[in-house]
Amino acid sequence: MNLRKLLVCNSLACAIFLTLPEPSLAQDDLMSMLEGADSTEEKSEETKATFKSTRVINAQTTETLKAQTLMFNINHRFGNVTTGGHGFFGFDDASNIRFSFLYALEDQWMIGVGRSKVNEDIDGNTKFRFLSQTTDNKIPISMAWYSNIAFTPRISPQNPDGSDRWTKPAHRFSYTHQLIIARKFSSSFSFEILPTLVHRNYVNDLTNERNSGEESNDLLALGFATRLKVTQRMAIVADYFYTFSKFRRFNSDFPYNAPLGIGIEIETGGHVFHVNFTNSSGIIENQFIPNTPDAWNDGDVKLGFNISRVFYL
């Protein structure tokens, strides 16, 4: 009788044991499920190289340098191609040259200094990228803030009575503040818009007789820039600025045209080389937004180039 009870108990215990799930198999299945979930989740990273340089032609970009990196830039504008053969199609004249240095304090923040031929401007600038587009599009755009201050040491213009027009050091200063909003739509196409404010401490007291528009210290402008990649190392770039100024509309005494630049960008090892055409001789915003008298439809276009070299410190 005891033997029979023992056999029944053993049989019952075996049946219960066989119905229980195997711990190791259950753990393996759970890990597989978790690993499967991770593999389907897209890894979010910052979008790289929305633009290939800190500038397009005239326009800034959202790009900044890596921390502790120094960049040397040369921006050159020749004369108008309409000078023809006697002016070697503008090559005999340098309408503007700017040398500048940029240094990255952090990955998203850099400062710079430059000197231009136009107005003999000496400028300091800063750019801070505070938002970066991500590859999963959870952040669909990149945004940066750019500001500069320019000082002109050139001889003051003269009033009709022969006196200096700039009577205070403050008259020689101008400023730019700019929000840069960019998106890389694909590996080949990027686009950005640039709401811009330019302030000049001194302006001439002038009025457009055609529409009664007055010259003002503050100028609002809206810029657009794009990059279209055509080969592995070459792209077409362009930028355009529209200035909201009644004084500059149809002013025959003070001709003005919207700055437009079109160029080719070439990556060559350690630097990016731009060959471009633009109607603007000015290179910094304080120059080309207030003063661009030349027009594309008149053939008053200048060949120029931007070249940069990066040094890793």
Residue, then its C-alpha position, 0 to 999 in steps of 0.5 A: m500500500n505504501l509503495r502504491k502511494l509512493l508511485v502515485c505521488n512520484s507520477l503526480a510530481c513528474a506531471i506537474f514538473l513537465t507542465l512548468p515552463e523551462p526557466s532558461l528558455a523563457q529568459d531567452d525568449l524575453m531577451s530575444m523580444l527585447e533585442g528585436a524591439d531595440s533593432t527596430e528603433e531608429k538611432s537618433e543622431e545630429t544631421k551632418a553637413t547641412f552645408k559644407s562651410t560656414r558661408v554659402i556666398n554672401a549668406q551665413t549657414t548654421e554650420t560651426l566648427k569643432a571645438q578648438t578649431l581655427m579657420f582662415n578665410i579669404n573672400h574675394r570680389f573682382g570688378n564687373v565683368t562688363t569692363g570687357g577686355h580692357g579691364f580683363f572682364g573685372f580681373d584688373d579690379a578688386s572691388n572687395i577683399r576680406f581676410s578673416f579668422l574663425y575660432a570655435l570655443e565649443d562645437q556649437w559656438m564660434i567667434g571671428v574677426g575680419r578686415s574688408k577693403v570696402n569701408e576698411d571695415i574691421d569686424g568681430n562676429t559670433k555664431f551659436r547653433f542652438l538647435s540641430q536637425t536629427t536623422d529621425n526628424k524628431i528635430p526637423i530643422s537646425m537653427a543658429w544665431y549670428s551677430n557682428i559689429a563692424f567699425t570703419p576707420r576710413i576718412s570721414p565723408q564730407n558735408p557740403d560745407g567741407s566739415d566731417r560728416w562723422t563727428k563721433p566715434a559711434h558714427r563709425f559702427s554698424y551691427t548685424h543680428q541674424l537668425i539662421i533656419a536650415r534643413k537638409f532635405s536629402s543628402s543632395f539638397s539643403f535650404e535655409i532662410l535668414p531673417t536679418l536686422v542691420h543697424r547703422n549708427y549713422v545714415n544720411d538724411l535722405t528721402n526718395e522723392r518718388n515714394s517719400g521713403e526715408e533712409s533709416n538706421d535699421l534695415l530688415a532683410l530676409g535671406f534665402a540660401t540653398r545647396l544642391k550636390v551634383t557630384q561627390r565633391m561638387a555642388i551648386v550654391a546660391d543665396y538671395f536677400y530681399t531688403f524691406s526698405k521703401f527708400r530703396r524701391f525705384n530710387s534713381d538717385f540711390p540705385y539699389n538691387a537685391p544681392l544675388g549670388i550663384g556659385i560652384e562649391i568644390e571640396t578639395g582635401g582640407h578646404v572648401f573652394h567657392v567660385n561664384f558670381t554676384n552683383s554685390s561687392g560687399i561681403i559682410e551683411n553690414q555692406f551688401i544689405p544696405n548698399t548693392p547698386d549693381a544689377w544682374n540684368d545690366g551685366d554688373v556681375k562680379l566674379g569672386f571666390n571664397i576659400s577656407r582652410v581649417f587648422y586643428l589646434 
